[in-house]
Amino acid sequence: MTSLWNDGRPPVDSDTLDRDSCDDVVVGAGLTGLMSALLLARAGRDVVVLEAREVGAVTTGSTTGKLSVLQGTTLSGLLARHPEDVVRAYVEANREGLHWLLRYGEDRGVPMERRPAVTYAPDSGRGRERARAEHDAAAQVGLGVRWQDELPVPFPHAGGTVLADQAQLDPFDLLEQLVADVRAEGGVVVTGARVHGVSKVGRPTVQYGDGRTLRCDTVVLATGTPVLDRGLYFAKLTPERSYALAFEHPAPPELMMLSASGPTRSVRDAPGSAGRLLLIGGDGHVVGRTPSEAAHVERLRAWTHEHFPEAVETHHWSAQDYRSHDGVPYVGRLPRGHGNIYVATGFAKWGLTNAVAAGLSIAADVLGGRLPWADRLHRRVTRPSSALNVVRTNAGVTVAAVRSTLDAELRPLPDEVPDGSGVVGRADGVPTGRASTDGQSCAVRAICTHLGGTLTWNDAEHTWDCPLHGSRFDARGDILEGPATRRLRTYDTR
């Protein structure tokens, strides 16, 4: 499953790191990491970015590319959990993220297209109720939204709230420019350098790659979900996987749309080599907790063919995001990090604006500055309803752990599986996964190296996924994403 954005695009070259110390280590070369790195490098600091895979390999490179302060039903959800001043601070953070990117795109020649953002009602019942609630919430916190009963789209709806002058982009255009600017400011971007840990005492020492170390003053964890467990963020985040498809279409709607109720449908247009493209996304689920990931892709495909019969599919892909227990991203100093380690996570599928806001906040803190909206978000208090969400999140983890383990224990591991498939079963008393991809069979110990969850087979992407905290591994056990930092044990290869 290759995204529209990186299909045929060569990976960004890696720098060579020829020193063992610097001012700041940024872990992760997505938008959060590169944004933080650029701001710190512009301030004259010696910055090194360490990326486990390639630039944009995970969430940023798989986004739908929407820049918007109107974010589905986010604002009405936040007002139900937080005081209004916290929600206004969240809006201001995202507005600043949007405007920073628009200015940067104009200055650096990164193509961006202005579009209205729409939260639409897919029906006249609960869908309209939720869309109207979002409209009212957006107006309450100062956004210039307008309600529109009829939208120029071919699928059923009952109106929607519209916010003008938002934007969309190709995320790799942005990432490549950010890498160039980080390097122009003296920063170093190293790919293929997975971070395994950070020392717990004294000046931070980052362990990465094959036994290498790098000493620094500050560490920024910009890895989707933190690869250090000290803040226990894995227990306060829900890992979610969603899907996107691109289609050739003669006249896709020139709107950035998201449904207010499920099943989620995201709609936008994009430039293509032979005209405009139609992008359809949604149908998300918690990582590893669905009978078939491929079925989610098929549902999106069927919905598109029903309402856009002229559409011809060109790409389909997926992305992983993390949702915080109270709906507001976690950005700031890592607990038990001695004030030297920063974290940014929990963007809940709105990472483009939130990532920039996170970079601005972290850089300001490191450099001794202050951002009023960041101060208010950092000081938010967990209400009982949000605390209950943490309990629910971990109850779901417990149920998933029991279910996946029982499934493995009850299923004998076959000696062979059809090509393109995988299964988890019991072998020698241990949950074991056997998969066959591209004509090669491999067996792995199907236990997540993060906290020991029994893995499930992802039939859409041919990966091993952890239903506990969202770590993912390829068919041969190499790490793709999530909090895990060690690959799976491989038993045999044929």
Rosetta blueprint (number, residue, H / E / L):
1 M L
2 T L
3 S L
4 L L
5 W L
6 N L
7 D L
8 G L
9 R L
10 P L
11 P L
12 V L
13 D L
14 S L
15 D L
16 T L
17 L L
18 D L
19 R L
20 D L
21 S E
22 C L
23 D L
24 D E
25 V E
26 V E
27 V E
28 G L
29 A L
30 G L
31 L H
32 T H
33 G H
34 L H
35 M H
36 S H
37 A H
38 L H
39 L H
40 L H
41 A H
42 R H
43 A L
44 G L
45 R L
46 D L
47 V E
48 V E
49 V E
50 L E
51 E E
52 A L
53 R L
54 E L
55 V L
56 G L
57 A L
58 V L
59 T H
60 T H
61 G H
62 S H
63 T L
64 T L
65 G L
66 K E
67 L E
68 S L
69 V L
70 L L
71 Q L
72 G L
73 T L
74 T H
75 L H
76 S H
77 G H
78 L H
79 L H
80 A L
81 R L
82 H L
83 P L
84 E H
85 D H
86 V H
87 V H
88 R H
89 A H
90 Y H
91 V H
92 E H
93 A H
94 N H
95 R H
96 E H
97 G H
98 L H
99 H H
100 W H
101 L H
102 L H
103 R H
104 Y H
105 G H
106 E H
107 D H
108 R H
109 G L
110 V L
111 P L
112 M E
113 E E
114 R E
115 R E
116 P E
117 A E
118 V E
119 T E
120 Y E
121 A L
122 P L
123 D L
124 S L
125 G L
126 R H
127 G H
128 R H
129 E H
130 R H
131 A H
132 R H
133 A H
134 E H
135 H H
136 D H
137 A H
138 A H
139 A H
140 Q H
141 V L
142 G L
143 L L
144 G L
145 V L
146 R E
147 W E
148 Q E
149 D L
150 E L
151 L L
152 P L
153 V L
154 P L
155 F L
156 P L
157 H L
158 A L
159 G L
160 G E
161 T E
162 V E
163 L E
164 A E
165 D E
166 Q E
167 A E
168 Q E
169 L E
170 D L
171 P H
172 F H
173 D H
174 L H
175 L H
176 E H
177 Q H
178 L H
179 V H
180 A H
181 D H
182 V H
183 R H
184 A H
185 E L
186 G L
187 G L
188 V E
189 V E
190 V E
191 T E
192 G L
193 A L
194 R L
195 V E
196 H E
197 G E
198 V E
199 S L
200 K L
201 V L
202 G L
203 R L
204 P L
205 T E
206 V E
207 Q E
208 Y E
209 G L
210 D L
211 G L
212 R E
213 T E
214 L E
215 R E
216 C L
217 D L
218 T E
219 V E
220 V E
221 L E
222 A L
223 T L
224 G L
225 T L
226 P L
227 V L
228 L L
229 D L
230 R L
231 G L
232 L L
233 Y H
234 F H
235 A H
236 K L
237 L E
238 T E
239 P E
240 E E
241 R E
242 S E
243 Y E
244 A E
245 L E
246 A E
247 F E
248 E E
249 H L
250 P L
251 A L
252 P L
253 P L
254 E L
255 L L
256 M E
257 M E
258 L E
259 S E
260 A L
261 S L
262 G L
263 P L
264 T L
265 R E
266 S E
267 V E
268 R E
269 D E
270 A E
271 P E
272 G E
273 S L
274 A L
275 G E
276 R E
277 L E
278 L E
279 L E
280 I E
281 G E
282 G E
283 D E
284 G E
285 H E
286 V E
287 V L
288 G L
289 R L
290 T L
291 P L
292 S L
293 E H
294 A H
295 A H
296 H H
297 V H
298 E H
299 R H
300 L H
301 R H
302 A H
303 W H
304 T H
305 H H
306 E H
307 H H
308 F L
309 P L
310 E L
311 A L
312 V E
313 E E
314 T E
315 H E
316 H E
317 W E
318 S E
319 A E
320 Q E
321 D E
322 Y E
323 R E
324 S E
325 H L
326 D L
327 G L
328 V L
329 P L
330 Y E
331 V E
332 G E
333 R E
334 L L
335 P L
336 R L
337 G L
338 H L
339 G L
340 N L
341 I E
342 Y E
343 V E
344 A E
345 T E
346 G L
347 F E
348 A L
349 K L
350 W L
351 G H
352 L H
353 T H
354 N H
355 A H
356 V H
357 A H
358 A H
359 G H
360 L H
361 S H
362 I H
363 A H
364 A H
365 D H
366 V H
367 L L
368 G L
369 G L
370 R L
371 L L
372 P H
373 W H
374 A H
375 D H
376 R H
377 L H
378 H H
379 R L
380 R L
381 V L
382 T L
383 R L
384 P H
385 S H
386 S H
387 A H
388 L H
389 N H
390 V H
391 V H
392 R H
393 T H
394 N H
395 A H
396 G H
397 V H
398 T H
399 V H
400 A H
401 A H
402 V H
403 R H
404 S H
405 T H
406 L H
407 D H
408 A H
409 E H
410 L H
411 R L
412 P E
413 L L
414 P L
415 D L
416 E L
417 V L
418 P L
419 D L
420 G L
421 S E
422 G E
423 V E
424 V E
425 G E
426 R E
427 A E
428 D L
429 G L
430 V E
431 P E
432 T E
433 G E
434 R E
435 A E
436 S E
437 T E
438 D L
439 G L
440 Q E
441 S E
442 C E
443 A E
444 V E
445 R E
446 A L
447 I E
448 C L
449 T L
450 H L
451 L L
452 G L
453 G L
454 T E
455 L L
456 T E
457 W E
458 N E
459 D L
460 A L
461 E L
462 H L
463 T E
464 W E
465 D E
466 C L
467 P L
468 L L
469 H L
470 G L
471 S L
472 R E
473 F E
474 D E
475 A L
476 R L
477 G L
478 D L
479 I E
480 L E
481 E E
482 G L
483 P L
484 A L
485 T L
486 R L
487 R L
488 L L
489 R L
490 T E
491 Y E
492 D E
493 T E
494 R L
